[in-house]
Amino acid sequence: IDNRTCEYEDGPCDTCVDSEILANDHDSDGVCDDTDDDDDNDGVTDENDLDPLDNTVCSDTDYDGCDDCSSGIYDPYNDGPDDDGNGICNSNFISGRTVYIVGNSYNEEGSLTACYWVDGSRVELPGGAWATDIVVVNGTVYASGTGEASDACYWINETRYDLPGDGGEAEAIAVEGSDVYVAGWYNNGSCYWINGQRIDLTTNGDSQAFAVGIRDDGNVYVGGYYLNNSHYVIPCFWKDGNNRTNLPIPSGGDGEVNDIAIMDGN
């Protein structure tokens, strides 16, 4: 090989660039890169490969946080350590912790269903269209959401409890002792429920509640918005019912409260 003139090529894919011989067969499979659909030979075509020249990087089709090609070949069922054997790698786990995530997904029949995941394992919530919030107390799972009939509801473990108020949605849930608090809204406006009993907040206009928190002294705080007479959406919170406090926004702007937290009882 004369690397000064490139007069000789020692392989079918070799080329001469700036007096240097370059091999253009990344995976040495005898197929030149310009005609090879899988340059790193990991089983994923280059157009669908996150890194077509690295056989340990390609995709995460099962959304478990481990690359499907971590073993050097496309194999999403064996893409990382899986201590519990559920097909989901350990990357989603937090050492010493159990992680709960709430939401919705389509089931085998193609229907949208409420569910939550425990360390990546899906648990379907019966009779629900979607779930919005989750709290775990001493191993008991509480989740808020909306049922198949488009009415507010919540679940304790996998038992559903419907909440009064037509056309409603439950957006947040909190548990204090034996009491279950759910914030949301229904056709007449914002509200929250204590053990299934509805307490109306702002009902004289468009208003929704998205957050709930309980102080150590038992005061209930609910966050959301209402539409004022000038048709602006005003972020606000309510304390123990219809005692509403507006929150500041830029002049002419809109806003809403999506979550609320109470620290050290305050």
C-alpha positions as CSV (number, residue, x, y, z in Angstrom):
1,I,0.0,0.0,0.0
2,D,1.4,3.4,-0.9
3,N,-0.3,5.8,1.6
4,R,1.2,8.8,-0.2
5,T,-0.5,8.2,-3.6
6,C,-3.3,5.7,-2.8
7,E,-2.4,3.8,-6.0
8,Y,-3.4,0.6,-4.4
9,E,-6.6,-0.4,-2.5
10,D,-6.5,-3.5,-0.3
11,G,-10.3,-3.9,0.2
12,P,-13.5,-3.6,-1.9
13,C,-14.7,-0.6,0.3
14,D,-11.4,1.2,0.6
15,T,-11.2,4.7,-0.8
16,C,-8.5,7.3,-1.1
17,V,-9.2,10.7,0.5
18,D,-6.4,13.4,0.8
19,S,-3.7,10.8,0.1
20,E,-5.1,8.5,2.8
21,I,-6.7,5.1,2.4
22,L,-10.0,4.9,4.3
23,A,-12.0,1.8,5.0
24,N,-15.7,2.3,4.5
25,D,-17.0,-0.9,6.0
26,H,-17.6,0.0,9.6
27,D,-18.8,-3.5,10.7
28,S,-16.4,-5.4,8.4
29,D,-19.3,-7.4,7.0
30,G,-18.1,-7.1,3.4
31,V,-20.9,-4.6,2.6
32,C,-19.7,-1.1,2.0
33,D,-21.2,1.6,4.3
34,D,-22.8,3.5,1.4
35,T,-24.9,0.4,0.5
36,D,-25.1,-1.1,4.0
37,D,-28.5,-0.5,5.7
38,D,-27.0,-1.4,9.1
39,D,-23.5,0.0,9.4
40,D,-23.0,-1.2,13.0
41,N,-24.7,-4.6,12.5
42,D,-26.9,-4.3,15.6
43,G,-30.1,-5.4,13.9
44,V,-31.5,-1.9,13.5
45,T,-31.5,-0.1,10.2
46,D,-29.4,3.1,10.0
47,E,-32.5,5.3,9.4
48,N,-34.0,4.1,12.7
49,D,-30.8,3.9,14.7
50,L,-30.0,6.6,17.2
51,D,-26.3,6.0,16.5
52,P,-25.8,4.0,13.3
53,L,-22.0,3.5,14.1
54,D,-22.4,2.2,17.7
55,N,-23.9,-1.2,18.0
56,T,-24.7,-0.6,21.7
57,V,-26.9,2.4,21.0
58,C,-30.1,2.2,18.8
59,S,-33.4,2.9,20.6
60,D,-35.6,2.4,23.6
61,T,-38.8,1.0,22.2
62,D,-40.1,-0.3,25.6
63,Y,-39.4,3.0,27.3
64,D,-37.6,1.3,30.3
65,G,-34.6,3.6,30.3
66,C,-32.2,1.0,28.9
67,D,-31.0,1.0,25.3
68,D,-32.5,-1.9,23.3
69,C,-29.0,-2.6,21.9
70,S,-27.0,-2.4,25.2
71,S,-25.9,-6.0,24.6
72,G,-24.5,-5.2,21.1
73,I,-27.6,-6.4,19.3
74,Y,-31.3,-5.3,19.2
75,D,-32.9,-7.2,22.1
76,P,-35.3,-5.1,24.1
77,Y,-36.2,-8.0,26.4
78,N,-32.6,-8.4,27.5
79,D,-31.4,-4.8,27.5
80,G,-30.1,-4.5,31.1
81,P,-30.4,-6.0,34.6
82,D,-33.9,-7.0,35.4
83,D,-34.1,-8.1,39.1
84,D,-37.8,-8.9,39.2
85,G,-38.0,-10.5,35.7
86,N,-40.8,-8.3,34.5
87,G,-39.1,-7.3,31.2
88,I,-38.3,-3.8,32.4
89,C,-34.7,-3.1,33.2
90,N,-33.6,-1.7,36.6
91,S,-32.7,1.8,35.3
92,N,-36.1,3.1,36.3
93,F,-35.6,2.0,39.9
94,I,-34.4,4.2,42.7
95,S,-32.3,2.2,45.1
96,G,-34.3,1.5,48.3
97,R,-37.4,3.2,47.0
98,T,-40.6,2.2,45.3
99,V,-41.7,4.5,42.5
100,Y,-45.4,5.1,41.7
101,I,-46.4,6.9,38.5
102,V,-50.0,7.7,37.6
103,G,-51.6,8.3,34.2
104,N,-53.4,6.4,31.5
105,S,-52.7,4.0,28.6
106,Y,-54.6,2.0,26.0
107,N,-55.4,-1.6,27.0
108,E,-55.4,-4.7,24.8
109,E,-58.8,-3.8,23.4
110,G,-57.6,-0.3,22.3
111,S,-59.6,1.5,25.1
112,L,-58.1,4.4,27.1
113,T,-57.8,3.3,30.7
114,A,-56.6,4.8,33.9
115,C,-53.6,3.2,35.4
116,Y,-50.5,3.6,37.5
117,W,-47.1,2.0,37.5
118,V,-45.1,0.6,40.4
119,D,-41.4,0.5,39.6
120,G,-42.4,0.3,35.9
121,S,-45.1,-2.5,36.3
122,R,-48.5,-1.3,35.1
123,V,-51.6,-1.6,37.3
124,E,-54.9,-0.9,35.6
125,L,-57.6,1.1,37.6
126,P,-61.0,-0.4,36.8
127,G,-63.7,1.7,35.3
128,G,-61.4,4.7,34.7
129,A,-60.6,6.8,31.6
130,W,-57.6,8.5,33.1
131,A,-55.9,9.1,36.4
132,T,-54.4,12.4,37.5
133,D,-52.7,12.1,40.9
134,I,-51.5,9.4,43.3
135,V,-50.7,9.1,47.0
136,V,-49.4,6.1,48.9
137,V,-49.9,5.8,52.6
138,N,-48.6,2.7,54.5
139,G,-48.8,0.7,51.3
140,T,-52.3,1.7,50.4
141,V,-52.6,3.4,47.0
142,Y,-54.9,6.4,46.5
143,A,-55.5,7.8,43.0
144,S,-57.8,10.5,41.6
145,G,-59.1,10.6,38.1
146,T,-62.1,10.4,35.8
147,G,-64.3,7.4,35.2
148,E,-65.5,5.9,31.9
149,A,-68.8,8.0,32.1
150,S,-66.8,11.2,32.4
151,D,-67.4,11.8,36.1
152,A,-65.0,12.4,38.9
153,C,-63.8,9.5,40.9
154,Y,-61.0,8.1,43.0
155,W,-59.6,4.7,43.8
156,I,-58.3,3.1,47.0
157,N,-56.0,0.4,45.7
158,E,-58.1,-0.9,42.8
159,T,-61.6,-0.1,44.2
160,R,-63.3,2.9,42.5
161,Y,-65.4,5.5,44.3
162,D,-67.6,7.8,42.3
163,L,-67.8,11.5,43.4
164,P,-71.1,13.6,43.2
165,G,-71.3,16.3,40.5
166,D,-72.2,15.8,36.8
167,G,-69.5,16.0,34.2
168,G,-66.6,16.3,36.7
169,E,-63.0,15.5,36.9
170,A,-60.9,14.7,39.9
171,E,-57.5,16.3,39.6
172,A,-55.6,15.9,42.9
173,I,-55.8,13.7,46.0
174,A,-54.5,14.0,49.6
175,V,-54.9,11.7,52.6
176,E,-54.8,12.9,56.2
177,G,-55.5,10.2,58.8
178,S,-58.7,8.4,57.7
179,D,-59.9,11.3,55.5
180,V,-59.5,11.4,51.7
181,Y,-59.5,14.8,50.1
182,V,-60.0,15.2,46.3
183,A,-59.8,18.4,44.4
184,G,-61.5,19.0,41.0
185,W,-64.5,20.4,39.3
186,Y,-67.9,19.6,37.8
187,N,-70.4,21.3,35.6
188,N,-71.1,24.1,38.1
189,G,-67.5,25.0,38.9
190,S,-64.6,24.2,41.2
191,C,-65.0,22.0,44.2
192,Y,-63.3,19.5,46.5
193,W,-64.6,16.4,48.2
194,I,-64.0,15.0,51.7
195,N,-64.7,11.3,51.9
196,G,-67.0,11.7,48.9
197,Q,-68.9,14.8,50.2
198,R,-68.7,17.7,47.8
199,I,-67.8,21.2,49.0
200,D,-68.3,23.9,46.3
201,L,-65.7,26.6,45.8
202,T,-66.4,29.1,43.0
203,T,-69.6,28.2,41.2
204,N,-70.7,31.5,39.7
205,G,-68.4,31.2,36.7
206,D,-65.9,29.1,34.9
207,S,-63.6,27.7,37.6
208,Q,-61.5,24.5,38.1
209,A,-59.4,23.1,40.9
210,F,-56.2,21.2,40.3
211,A,-54.4,20.9,43.7
212,V,-55.1,20.1,47.3
213,G,-53.0,20.2,50.5
214,I,-53.8,19.8,54.2
215,R,-52.1,21.7,57.0
216,D,-51.3,20.0,60.3
217,D,-54.1,22.0,61.9
218,G,-56.6,20.6,59.5
219,N,-57.0,23.6,57.2
220,V,-57.7,22.6,53.6
221,Y,-56.0,24.5,50.7
222,V,-57.1,24.0,47.2
223,G,-55.4,25.6,44.1
224,G,-56.9,26.4,40.7
225,Y,-58.4,29.2,38.8
226,Y,-61.6,31.1,38.1
227,L,-62.8,33.3,35.2
228,N,-63.5,36.9,36.4
229,N,-66.0,39.4,35.0
230,S,-63.4,40.7,32.5
231,H,-63.0,37.1,31.2
232,Y,-59.4,36.8,32.5
233,V,-58.3,33.5,34.0
234,I,-57.2,34.3,37.6
235,P,-54.9,31.9,39.5
236,C,-56.0,31.4,43.0
237,F,-56.3,29.2,46.1
238,W,-59.1,28.6,48.5
239,K,-58.8,27.9,52.2
240,D,-61.5,25.8,53.9
241,G,-64.1,26.3,51.2
242,N,-65.0,29.5,49.5
243,N,-62.4,31.7,51.2
244,R,-60.6,32.6,47.9
245,T,-57.2,34.4,47.5
246,N,-56.2,35.6,44.1
247,L,-52.5,35.3,43.0
248,P,-50.8,38.1,41.0
249,I,-50.3,37.9,37.3
250,P,-49.0,40.4,34.6
251,S,-51.5,43.0,33.5
252,G,-53.8,41.5,30.9
253,G,-52.5,38.0,31.5
254,D,-54.1,34.7,32.5
255,G,-52.9,32.0,34.9
256,E,-53.8,28.9,37.0
257,V,-52.5,27.0,39.9
258,N,-51.4,23.4,39.1
259,D,-50.0,22.2,42.4
260,I,-49.8,23.2,46.0
261,A,-47.3,22.1,48.8
262,I,-47.3,22.6,52.5
263,M,-44.0,22.6,54.3
264,D,-43.7,22.0,58.1
265,G,-47.4,22.4,58.5
266,N,-47.4,25.8,56.8
